[in-house]
Amino acid sequence: MALRVIKGFKPRDWAKTAYAKYLRSKNDSFLVDACPGAGKTKFAVMVAVNELHRGTVDRVDIVGPSVHICRQWAEEMAAWGVHLDSENDQESADCVGRVFTYQRLGMGQQSLRTSDRHRRLVILDEIHHAGDNCTWGDALRNVFFNAERRLLLSGTPFRSDGNPIPFVHYSAGDHGVSVSDYSYGYGEALRDGYCAPLYFPHHDGDFQWERGGEVYSHDLSSRLTRQMGADRLRTAYAPEGQFVTELLKEAHQHLMQLRNDHPQAGGIVFGRDVANVRALADVLERVSGTKPVTVTNDDKDAAGRINRFRQGSTPWLVSVKMVSEGVDIPRLRVGVFLTNVKTEMFFRQAAGRLVRLIPGLKDQSGYLYIPSIPRLVSFATEIQRERNHYVELKKEGAGMMDLLLDPPDPFDEEEKENDYQFLKSAGEKVGVIESAPVDVSGQHFFDFAADLVETEPEPPPQPQVEEAELLQDQKATVRKRGGRISSLVRQVHLTHKVPFGAVHARLNKKQRINSQAECTLEQLAQRERLLMK
């Protein structure tokens, strides 16, 4: 039977391949792990419509993580002529299924239980949420144990943490790594042109706080005890500090530059909690001159606020976790990561808000500003590695990123209020991690970089510096010069539409090095001069 689609819809190649595997599978449950922006929703809607058309099922139920996402599902299905009931436990006569949240399922599983007289396809969106609450997992088993087929969707890799997620197969029985029936990663989506390239500008700084009468001062790369690490993170993220102000200011300036070519481009700030979101919104309003939209879980109109932001042109949205996953706002181009949630899953979900593409719009790169916490930098680097796995590239420099790939800081301990006192935070840019395909051979690069080809004169001899003084100042000097270089590289990128990695690669070739991390102080100075020519 021919694939059934609505007029004007062209299934993506990966979706057709995944659907073919779904049809061949003999299992009741089929798990698709596809990255944010790949088109999971449209794929699942296509499957549902075709299965209804083929007569293998006569009802479709969808479970999602939030009211807003469930609303998106209902709208997508309605566009294909399939109407779902989001109000009643059992669908009304003019609907062929239901859509509701995991929370509602957990609270009313008895009334939502299905009968054997209908053959149901159940779509479980972001299925890893079923592991957040044991009640939800039990409810899924009780309500959908007799479903004809179950289509499980996830946008991020996940593991079982002792409570197996219903209907998911694991590499070691009920534990280990989840086993997908079909996977489609960010590198593949970037290669195929379905997702925007991501860049991760990262900033370090000097953070001071007091505890127990003792004053501490550290940057983000120092190895600390759990309590000191928690204090440092709290200091870095304090809305009253210079670090947050400067980070938001730079992100806003970047967004305004992007809006020259994309007037509706928007930005999102991921905050820590309700009070923190409001404080960050105040800082952002001060540096931008525009009041941002705030979305928190205590706002009864949260879904409405998200939808109005999605359809409008307000520059900024500040949220806790409600816009980190599944919410489709294609105009988002810039993000700022200021939350204490440090899992790779959440990081990928946040980054995934910035990869959706708008048809017909050129250069839709996404930018997620992050603190230079080694754990976050390693997450960003892993996204870059995924891209490298699927895209053949010439060797490119990693910039100052290489200085930060230490083991993650132990920030897992709860903060103790006690005698902690914020003193100061000051920040500066360290570098940019990029995940875009790089072409260092095209004319577009050599046009702007012609001057880099010419021989750079050797700098005059520098006065000798005492070794102890050099060791003391070198780290700060490297950070400052690295920040200036990153700013210059970004100017080249924005002016000439050249990927960050391509600029670094050309500089590395000119200086006969593999990475900016290998640069001496003199070579860093030379790098600045090359970029300013």
C-alpha positions in Angstrom: 0.0 0.0 0.0 1.3 3.5 -0.9 2.4 5.8 1.8 -0.5 8.1 2.7 0.4 11.8 3.3 -1.4 15.1 3.2 -0.9 17.5 0.3 2.4 19.4 0.4 4.0 17.0 3.0 7.2 15.2 2.0 8.4 12.6 4.4 12.0 12.9 5.3 14.2 10.0 4.3 15.0 8.9 7.8 11.2 8.9 8.6 10.5 6.6 5.6 13.3 4.2 6.7 12.1 4.2 10.3 8.5 3.5 9.2 9.6 0.6 7.0 11.4 -0.9 10.1 8.3 -0.3 12.2 6.2 -2.2 9.7 8.7 -5.1 9.7 9.0 -5.2 13.4 7.2 -8.0 15.2 7.4 -6.3 18.6 4.4 -4.6 20.2 6.6 -1.6 21.2 8.9 0.3 18.8 11.4 2.9 20.2 12.6 5.8 17.9 15.5 7.8 19.3 15.7 10.9 17.1 17.4 14.2 18.0 15.5 17.4 18.6 14.5 19.1 15.4 14.7 15.9 13.4 10.9 15.8 12.9 9.7 13.1 15.4 6.2 14.6 15.7 5.6 14.6 12.0 7.0 11.1 11.7 4.7 9.8 14.4 1.7 11.5 12.9 2.5 10.0 9.5 2.7 6.6 11.2 -0.6 7.1 13.0 -2.5 8.3 9.8 -1.1 5.4 7.7 -2.0 2.8 10.4 -5.5 4.1 10.6 -5.7 4.1 6.8 -4.4 0.5 6.6 -6.9 -0.6 9.2 -4.3 -2.1 11.6 -5.6 0.2 14.3 -8.8 2.1 14.8 -7.8 4.4 17.7 -4.8 6.6 18.5 -3.8 7.7 22.0 -0.9 10.1 22.7 0.8 10.8 26.0 3.1 13.8 26.3 5.1 15.5 29.1 3.2 18.8 29.2 -0.1 20.4 28.4 1.6 22.6 25.8 3.2 19.7 24.0 -0.1 17.8 24.1 -1.7 20.8 22.5 0.9 20.7 19.7 0.1 17.0 19.1 -3.6 17.7 18.8 -2.9 20.5 16.3 -0.6 18.3 14.2 -3.1 15.4 14.1 -6.0 17.7 13.3 -4.0 19.0 10.3 -4.1 15.4 8.9 -7.8 15.1 9.6 -7.4 13.1 12.8 -9.2 14.6 15.8 -8.2 13.7 19.3 -10.1 14.3 22.6 -8.0 16.2 25.1 -10.9 16.9 27.5 -12.5 13.5 28.3 -11.1 10.2 29.7 -12.9 8.3 26.9 -12.9 10.0 23.5 -16.1 11.6 22.3 -18.0 10.2 19.2 -16.4 12.6 16.7 -12.8 11.7 17.9 -10.6 8.7 17.1 -8.4 8.9 20.2 -7.1 10.9 23.1 -4.2 13.0 24.1 -3.1 13.7 27.7 -0.1 14.2 29.9 1.8 11.6 31.9 0.7 13.4 35.1 -2.9 13.1 34.2 -2.4 9.5 33.4 -0.9 8.9 36.8 -3.7 10.6 38.5 -6.6 8.9 36.7 -5.4 5.6 35.3 -8.6 3.7 36.1 -10.8 6.0 34.1 -8.3 6.1 31.2 -8.0 2.4 30.9 -8.9 1.1 27.4 -11.2 -1.7 26.5 -10.4 -4.6 24.3 -12.9 -3.7 21.6 -10.6 -1.1 20.1 -7.2 -1.7 18.5 -5.1 1.2 19.7 -1.8 2.7 18.5 -0.3 4.4 21.6 2.3 7.2 21.0 4.4 7.8 24.1 6.3 11.1 23.5 9.5 11.6 25.4 9.0 8.2 27.0 11.9 8.7 29.5 9.5 10.8 31.6 7.8 7.6 32.6 10.9 7.0 34.7 10.5 10.3 36.6 7.7 8.9 38.7 7.0 5.3 39.5 3.3 6.0 39.5 3.4 7.1 35.9 5.3 4.0 34.9 2.7 1.8 36.7 -0.1 3.7 35.0 1.4 3.2 31.6 1.5 -0.6 32.1 -2.0 -0.7 33.5 -3.7 1.4 30.9 -1.8 0.4 27.7 -0.8 -3.2 28.3 -3.3 -4.4 25.7 -2.5 -1.8 23.0 -2.1 -3.1 19.5 1.1 -1.2 18.9 3.1 1.3 21.0 5.4 3.9 19.3 7.9 5.2 21.8 9.7 8.5 21.1 12.7 10.1 22.7 14.9 13.0 21.7 17.8 12.3 24.0 19.7 9.1 25.0 18.8 7.9 28.4 19.5 5.1 30.9 17.5 3.2 33.4 18.2 4.3 37.0 16.8 1.4 38.8 13.2 1.8 37.7 12.8 0.3 34.2 10.7 2.4 31.9 7.7 0.5 30.6 7.9 -1.1 27.2 11.6 -0.2 26.7 14.2 -2.9 26.1 17.6 -2.6 27.8 21.0 -4.0 27.1 21.1 -5.9 30.4 17.6 -7.1 31.1 15.7 -4.4 33.0 18.8 -2.2 33.4 21.7 -0.8 31.4 21.4 1.3 28.2 18.0 1.6 26.4 18.0 -0.2 23.1 16.4 1.8 20.3 14.7 0.2 17.3 15.7 3.2 15.2 18.2 6.0 15.9 18.8 9.2 14.1 21.4 11.5 15.7 22.3 15.2 15.5 25.3 14.5 13.3 23.0 12.7 10.7 20.4 15.5 10.9 23.0 18.2 10.4 24.5 16.2 7.5 21.0 15.9 5.9 20.1 19.5 6.4 17.3 19.0 8.9 18.9 20.8 11.8 20.9 24.0 12.3 24.6 24.0 13.2 25.2 24.7 16.9 27.9 26.9 18.5 28.7 27.0 22.2 30.4 30.3 23.3 31.7 29.6 26.8 32.8 32.0 29.5 35.0 31.7 32.6 35.5 34.3 35.4 36.7 35.1 38.8 34.2 34.3 41.6 34.5 35.3 45.2 32.4 34.2 48.2 32.7 33.9 51.9 31.9 30.9 54.1 32.7 30.5 57.8 34.6 33.8 57.9 37.0 32.7 55.1 37.0 34.3 51.7 37.4 32.1 48.6 38.2 33.0 45.0 38.2 30.6 42.1 37.5 30.3 38.4 35.3 27.6 36.9 38.2 25.2 36.0 39.6 24.8 39.5 39.0 21.4 41.2 37.1 21.9 44.4 35.3 20.0 47.1 31.6 19.4 46.6 30.5 22.2 49.0 33.0 24.7 47.5 32.0 23.7 44.0 28.3 24.3 44.9 29.3 27.7 46.4 31.2 28.6 43.3 28.3 27.7 41.0 25.9 29.7 43.1 28.2 32.7 43.0 28.6 32.4 39.2 24.9 32.2 38.6 24.0 35.0 41.0 21.9 37.5 39.1 23.5 40.4 40.9 27.0 39.4 39.7 28.9 40.9 36.8 29.3 37.4 35.2 25.6 37.0 34.6 25.2 40.6 33.5 28.0 40.4 31.0 26.9 37.0 29.7 23.3 38.2 29.1 24.6 41.5 27.6 26.8 39.7 25.0 24.0 37.2 24.2 21.6 40.1 23.7 24.0 42.0 21.4 24.5 38.8 19.4 20.7 38.3 19.1 20.3 41.9 17.9 22.9 41.2 15.2 21.0 38.1 14.1 17.8 40.1 13.9 19.2 42.2 11.2 18.7 39.3 8.8 16.1 37.4 10.8 13.8 40.1 12.5 11.8 37.6 14.5 14.8 35.8 15.9 14.4 35.0 19.6 16.5 34.0 22.6 15.9 31.9 25.6 17.5 31.9 29.1 17.3 28.7 31.2 17.1 29.7 34.8 17.2 27.8 38.1 13.9 28.3 39.8 10.9 30.6 39.9 12.6 33.3 42.0 15.8 33.1 39.9 13.9 33.3 36.6 12.3 36.6 37.8 15.6 38.0 38.9 17.3 37.0 35.6 14.4 38.6 33.7 15.0 41.9 35.6 18.7 41.8 34.6 17.8 41.0 31.0 15.3 43.8 30.8 18.0 46.2 32.2 20.6 45.2 29.6 18.3 44.8 26.6 15.7 47.6 27.3 12.9 45.1 26.6 10.8 43.2 29.0 11.2 39.4 28.4 8.5 36.8 28.6 8.8 34.6 31.7 7.4 31.1 31.9 7.3 29.2 35.2 5.5 26.2 36.5 3.4 28.3 38.9 1.9 30.2 36.0 -1.5 28.9 35.0 -1.2 30.5 31.6 2.3 29.0 30.9 1.1 27.2 27.8 -0.5 30.4 26.5 2.6 32.5 27.2 4.8 30.0 25.3 2.4 30.0 22.3 2.2 33.8 22.2 6.0 34.0 22.3 6.2 31.3 19.6 3.9 33.3 17.3 5.2 36.8 18.2 8.5 38.7 17.8 9.4 39.5 21.5 13.2 39.0 21.7 13.6 37.0 24.9 12.0 34.2 26.9 13.2 33.2 30.4 12.1 29.8 31.8 13.0 27.1 34.2 12.5 23.7 32.5 9.2 24.2 30.7 10.7 25.1 27.4 13.7 22.7 27.5 12.0 19.8 25.7 9.5 19.1 23.0 8.3 22.8 22.7 8.6 23.8 19.0 9.7 27.5 18.7 11.7 27.6 15.4 12.6 31.3 15.8 14.8 30.6 18.8 18.5 31.3 17.8 20.3 32.2 21.0 20.2 30.5 24.4 21.9 31.2 27.7 22.4 28.2 30.1 22.2 29.5 33.7 20.5 26.5 35.4 22.0 24.2 38.1 20.6 21.2 36.2 23.8 19.5 35.0 22.7 16.3 33.3 23.6 15.6 29.7 20.0 14.9 28.9 18.8 18.4 30.0 21.8 20.0 28.3 20.9 18.3 25.0 17.2 19.2 25.4 18.2 22.9 25.9 20.5 22.9 22.9 17.8 21.2 20.9 15.6 24.3 21.2 18.0 26.1 18.9 18.4 23.7 16.0 15.0 23.9 14.3 15.0 25.4 10.8 12.6 27.8 9.1 12.2 27.1 5.4 13.7 29.8 3.1 15.8 31.5 5.8 19.6 31.4 5.3 22.2 31.0 7.9 20.1 29.7 10.9 22.9 28.7 13.2 22.1 28.3 16.9 24.2 29.7 19.8 24.0 28.4 23.3 26.1 30.5 25.8 27.4 28.4 28.6 29.7 28.8 31.6 33.1 27.1 31.2 32.2 24.3 33.6 34.2 21.3 32.4 31.1 19.1 32.5 29.1 21.4 30.3 32.0 21.9 27.9 32.4 18.1 27.6 28.7 17.9 26.7 29.2 20.5 24.0 32.3 18.7 22.8 30.4 15.4 22.5 27.8 17.1 20.3 30.7 18.3 18.1 32.1 14.7 18.0 28.8 13.4 16.8 28.9 15.8 14.0 32.4 14.7 13.1 31.3 11.1 13.0 29.0 11.8 10.1 30.7 14.7 8.2 34.1 14.4 6.5 36.2 17.4 7.6 39.6 18.7 7.2 41.4 18.9 10.5 40.3 21.9 12.5 41.5 23.5 15.7 39.5 23.2 18.9 40.5 26.6 20.2 40.7 27.2 23.9 38.2 24.3 24.4 41.1 21.9 25.0 42.1 23.7 28.2 38.8 22.8 29.8 38.3 19.1 29.2 38.9 18.1 32.8 36.7 15.6 34.6 33.4 17.2 35.7 33.3 19.2 38.8 31.4 17.5 41.7 28.4 19.9 41.9 26.0 17.2 43.1 25.7 18.2 46.8 22.9 20.3 47.9 23.9 23.9 48.7 24.1 24.7 52.4 22.8 28.2 53.2 24.5 28.4 56.6 27.2 31.2 56.5 27.6 31.4 52.7 27.8 35.0 51.4 28.1 36.2 47.8 31.0 38.6 47.3 31.8 39.1 43.6 31.6 37.5 40.1 33.4 38.8 37.0 33.5 36.9 33.7 35.2 36.8 30.3 34.8 34.7 27.2 37.2 31.7 26.8 36.2 30.3 23.4 33.6 28.8 21.2 32.8 25.2 20.5 31.2 24.7 17.1 29.3 21.9 15.6 28.9 23.1 12.0 30.3 21.4 9.0 33.5 23.2 8.1 34.8 24.0 4.6 38.3 25.6 4.6 38.7 25.3 0.8 35.8 27.4 -0.5 36.2 30.8 -2.1 34.0 32.4 0.6 36.7 31.7 3.1 39.7 32.8 1.1 38.0 36.1 0.1 38.0 37.4 3.6 41.2 35.6 4.6 43.5 36.7 1.8 45.6 38.8 4.2 46.2 35.7 6.4 48.1 34.1 3.5 50.8 36.8 3.5 53.8 36.3 5.7 53.3 37.8 9.1 56.4 39.6 10.3 58.1 38.2 13.4 57.2 40.3 16.5 60.1 42.3 18.0 62.0 40.6 20.9 60.0 40.8 24.1 61.6 41.9 27.4 62.6 39.0 29.7 60.1 38.2 32.4 60.9 36.5 35.7 59.7 32.8 35.6 57.7 33.1 38.8 55.9 36.2 37.6 55.2 34.5 34.2 53.7 31.4 35.8 51.5 33.6 38.0 50.2 35.7 35.2 50.1 33.3 32.3 46.7 31.7 33.0 45.0 35.1 33.3 46.8 36.4 30.2 45.8 33.3 28.2 42.2 33.7 29.2 42.1 37.4 28.2 43.8 36.9 24.9 41.6 33.9 24.2 38.5 36.0 24.9 39.7 38.7 22.5 40.5 36.1 19.8 37.0 34.6 20.2 35.4 38.0 19.8 37.4 38.7 16.6 36.6 35.2 15.2 32.9 35.8 15.9 33.1 39.2 14.1 34.6 37.3 11.1 31.8 34.7 11.3 29.0 37.3 11.4 30.5 39.5 8.7 31.6 36.9 6.2 29.3 33.9 7.2 32.4 31.7 7.8 32.2 28.9 10.4 34.2 29.5 13.6 36.1 26.2 12.9 37.1 27.3 9.5 38.7 30.5 10.8 40.6 28.6 13.5 41.7 26.0 11.0 43.2 28.6 8.7 44.9 30.3 11.6 46.3 26.9 12.8 47.7 26.2 9.3 49.3 29.7 9.2 50.9 29.1 12.5 51.8 25.5 11.8 50.0 24.2 14.9 47.1 21.8 15.5 45.1 23.8 18.0 45.0 27.2 19.6 45.6 25.4 22.9 49.2 24.8 21.7 49.9 28.6 21.3 52.5 30.4 23.3 51.7 33.9 24.5 53.5 35.3 21.5 51.6 33.1 19.1 48.3 34.2 20.7 49.3 37.8 20.1 50.2 37.0 16.5 46.8 35.3 16.2 45.1 38.6 17.3 47.1 40.6 14.8 46.2 38.2 11.9 42.5 38.6 12.7 42.7 42.4 13.0 44.4 42.8 9.6 
